[in-house]
Amino acid sequence: MVSTRILGKTGFQVSEIGLGCWQLGGDFGPIDDARCQLILSEADTQGINFWDTADVYGAGKSEERIAQFTTSHSSKPIVATKVGRAAELYPSGYTKTSVRTNLENSLTRLQGEVLDLVQLHCIPSEVLKAGDILNWMDDFEQQGLIRYTGVSVETLDEALFAVEHPKIATIQTIFNLFRQDHIEQLFPKALGNNVGIIVRLPLASGVLAGTMRPDKVFDPSDHRNYNQNGAAFSVGETFSGLPFSKALEFVDTLKSHKPANMSMAQMAMRWILDQKAVSTVITGVSRPEQVRENASTSSLSSLPPSLHQTFKDFYFSSVKPHVRGVM
Ligand SMILES: NC(=O)c1ccc[n+]([C@@H]2O[C@H](COP(=O)([O-])OP(=O)(O)OC[C@H]3O[C@@H](n4cnc5c(N)ncnc54)[C@H](OP(=O)(O)O)[C@@H]3O)[C@@H](O)[C@H]2O)c1
C-alpha cells in the first residue's frame, strides 16, 4: 500500500502517489470507459486515495468516469477538481455566479455532496492576485459547496503569492527533474505555512519514464502532438516546456545514473518524494500496469544525497536554459 502524507491545511491523509485523471478525458489519446474503470480500480487497490481532475478534462468526462467508479464502490477517494478554464470563464468571464454554476456542475457530475478540494485552474495571475475570486471561494466554503480551496499554478511567481495567502490550502505545480527551482524558492515557505504541495507532470508528460523513442507518433487528440510548441495552452504543460528531442537527449543522460533496483519512472518519482514539502505526486496514467509501477515507488528507499546533487547540477547547467514557458 502507498504511504500517506498530510495535505497541508486540509489535514487530509493522502497517498503520496496520487492519480492524475486528465488522461480519463482523452487528452492523451482516445481511452474508453472500460480502461478508465480498470485504472481507477487499480488505483483503489493500491491505496491511491487522492485523484486529481478538472471540469474541463474531456468536457466533464473525467469527472463522470470518476463518479461511475465511486458510486459503485464503497471506498471513497479524495477527489480534487478544478475550476477556471471553461470557455465561459477563461480568461475574463469570472463572476461569483459563473464560478458557482461551474462548481455546481462539477458536483453534479461527481455525484457527491460536497467538493473536497477545488483548485483555481491556472487562472490569469491578475485575477488570482486581485483576490475577489478567493473571497467567493471562501463564501462557497461557508455555504458547504466546497471543503477547501487550492490553486493550480503555471509560474513560481503565482506559487509564491499563493503560499502566503491564508485561504489557500494547497498549491499544484509542475515539479520534476526538468523543473527544480521550487526546492529553494517555494518548498521552505510551503512547509512553514502548512500549504500542501501537489506535484503534476512528475514524468514530464511521460518522457522521463525513458521508454519513448524519437520517432514516437502521438495521436492527433493527444496534447503531446498538438501542443508541443504551445499552440493550444501553455507550452510548459507539455514535456515540461522542453522540445521533445531535447527532452529525449536529457533522458539519455539521466539513464546513466539510474539505480539498478528501480525503473526510470520510479527514479523520477522517488526523486520528487524525497522532498519533504511534497504531499502527493499526481502521476497521470493511460494503463493500469502504470498505476502498479507508480504505486510501488512509495516503498523504495530515498535516492542518495550524491545523486540529488548530480541531478541538481545537471538541471542548472544543462536543462534549465532549454525550458520554455514562464517559470
Ligand atoms: N494545469 C493543471 O492544473 C494541470 C496540467 C497538467 C496536468 N495536470 C494534472 O496532473 C496530472 C499529471 O500530469 P500529466 O499527466 O500531464 O504528466 P505526467 O504525469 O508527467 O505524465 C503522464 C504520462 O506518463 C506516462 N506514464 C505514467 N506512468 C508511467 C509508467 N509507470 N511507465 C511509463 N510511462 C508512464 C503515461 O504516458 P502514456 O499516455 O504515453 O502511456 C502518462 O500519460 C494530470 O493527469 C492532471 O491530473 C494538471
Ligand as a Chemical Component Dictionary entry (heavy atoms), coordinates in Angstrom:
data_LIG
# 
_chem_comp.id                   LIG 
_chem_comp.type                 NON-POLYMER 
_chem_comp.pdbx_formal_charge   0 
_chem_comp.three_letter_code    LIG 
# 
loop_
_chem_comp_atom.comp_id 
_chem_comp_atom.atom_id 
_chem_comp_atom.alt_atom_id 
_chem_comp_atom.type_symbol 
_chem_comp_atom.charge 
_chem_comp_atom.model_Cartn_x 
_chem_comp_atom.model_Cartn_y 
_chem_comp_atom.model_Cartn_z 
_chem_comp_atom.pdbx_ordinal 
LIG N1  N1  N 0  -2.923 22.976 -15.256 1  
LIG C1  C1  C 0  -3.145 21.927 -14.494 2  
LIG O1  O1  O 0  -3.741 22.039 -13.456 3  
LIG C2  C2  C 0  -2.663 20.584 -14.955 4  
LIG C3  C3  C 0  -1.915 20.480 -16.127 5  
LIG C4  C4  C 0  -1.417 19.232 -16.468 6  
LIG C5  C5  C 0  -1.668 18.142 -15.677 7  
LIG N2  N2  N 1  -2.436 18.263 -14.559 8  
LIG C6  C6  C 0  -2.727 17.099 -13.702 9  
LIG O2  O2  O 0  -1.515 16.438 -13.403 10 
LIG C7  C7  C 0  -1.594 15.056 -13.772 11 
LIG C8  C8  C 0  -0.214 14.562 -14.129 12 
LIG O3  O3  O 0  0.371  15.294 -15.193 13 
LIG P1  P1  P 0  0.484  14.689 -16.676 14 
LIG O4  O4  O 0  -0.391 13.501 -16.786 15 
LIG O5  O5  O -1 0.260  15.807 -17.615 16 
LIG O6  O6  O 0  2.008  14.284 -16.781 17 
LIG P2  P2  P 0  2.829  13.051 -16.186 18 
LIG O7  O7  O 0  2.164  12.504 -15.007 19 
LIG O8  O8  O 0  4.219  13.542 -16.084 20 
LIG O9  O9  O 0  2.821  12.013 -17.396 21 
LIG C9  C9  C 0  1.735  11.175 -17.643 22 
LIG C10 C10 C 0  2.105  10.142 -18.692 23 
LIG O10 O10 O 0  3.252  9.414  -18.263 24 
LIG C11 C11 C 0  3.196  8.095  -18.761 25 
LIG N3  N3  N 0  3.385  7.174  -17.629 26 
LIG C12 C12 C 0  2.779  7.196  -16.412 27 
LIG N4  N4  N 0  3.240  6.204  -15.643 28 
LIG C13 C13 C 0  4.162  5.521  -16.380 29 
LIG C14 C14 C 0  4.993  4.417  -16.140 30 
LIG N5  N5  N 0  4.998  3.780  -14.973 31 
LIG N6  N6  N 0  5.806  3.991  -17.146 32 
LIG C15 C15 C 0  5.827  4.628  -18.334 33 
LIG N7  N7  N 0  5.063  5.699  -18.628 34 
LIG C16 C16 C 0  4.243  6.143  -17.648 35 
LIG C17 C17 C 0  1.857  7.918  -19.461 36 
LIG O11 O11 O 0  2.119  8.104  -20.839 37 
LIG P3  P3  P 0  1.310  7.328  -21.999 38 
LIG O12 O12 O 0  -0.021 8.032  -22.025 39 
LIG O13 O13 O 0  2.124  7.578  -23.215 40 
LIG O14 O14 O 0  1.199  5.907  -21.583 41 
LIG C18 C18 C 0  1.044  9.071  -18.914 42 
LIG O15 O15 O 0  0.041  9.505  -19.783 43 
LIG C19 C19 C 0  -2.640 15.053 -14.904 44 
LIG O16 O16 O 0  -3.215 13.792 -15.137 45 
LIG C20 C20 C 0  -3.637 16.074 -14.371 46 
LIG O17 O17 O 0  -4.485 15.457 -13.419 47 
LIG C21 C21 C 0  -2.925 19.467 -14.175 48 
# 
loop_
_chem_comp_bond.comp_id 
_chem_comp_bond.atom_id_1 
_chem_comp_bond.atom_id_2 
_chem_comp_bond.value_order 
_chem_comp_bond.pdbx_ordinal 
LIG N1  C1  SING 1  
LIG C1  O1  DOUB 2  
LIG C1  C2  SING 3  
LIG C2  C3  SING 4  
LIG C2  C21 DOUB 5  
LIG C3  C4  DOUB 6  
LIG C4  C5  SING 7  
LIG C5  N2  DOUB 8  
LIG N2  C6  SING 9  
LIG N2  C21 SING 10 
LIG C6  O2  SING 11 
LIG C6  C20 SING 12 
LIG O2  C7  SING 13 
LIG C7  C8  SING 14 
LIG C7  C19 SING 15 
LIG C8  O3  SING 16 
LIG O3  P1  SING 17 
LIG P1  O4  DOUB 18 
LIG P1  O5  SING 19 
LIG P1  O6  SING 20 
LIG O6  P2  SING 21 
LIG P2  O7  DOUB 22 
LIG P2  O8  SING 23 
LIG P2  O9  SING 24 
LIG O9  C9  SING 25 
LIG C9  C10 SING 26 
LIG C10 O10 SING 27 
LIG C10 C18 SING 28 
LIG O10 C11 SING 29 
LIG C11 N3  SING 30 
LIG C11 C17 SING 31 
LIG N3  C12 SING 32 
LIG N3  C16 SING 33 
LIG C12 N4  DOUB 34 
LIG N4  C13 SING 35 
LIG C13 C14 SING 36 
LIG C13 C16 DOUB 37 
LIG C14 N5  SING 38 
LIG C14 N6  DOUB 39 
LIG N6  C15 SING 40 
LIG C15 N7  DOUB 41 
LIG N7  C16 SING 42 
LIG C17 O11 SING 43 
LIG C17 C18 SING 44 
LIG O11 P3  SING 45 
LIG P3  O12 DOUB 46 
LIG P3  O13 SING 47 
LIG P3  O14 SING 48 
LIG C18 O15 SING 49 
LIG C19 O16 SING 50 
LIG C19 C20 SING 51 
LIG C20 O17 SING 52 
# 
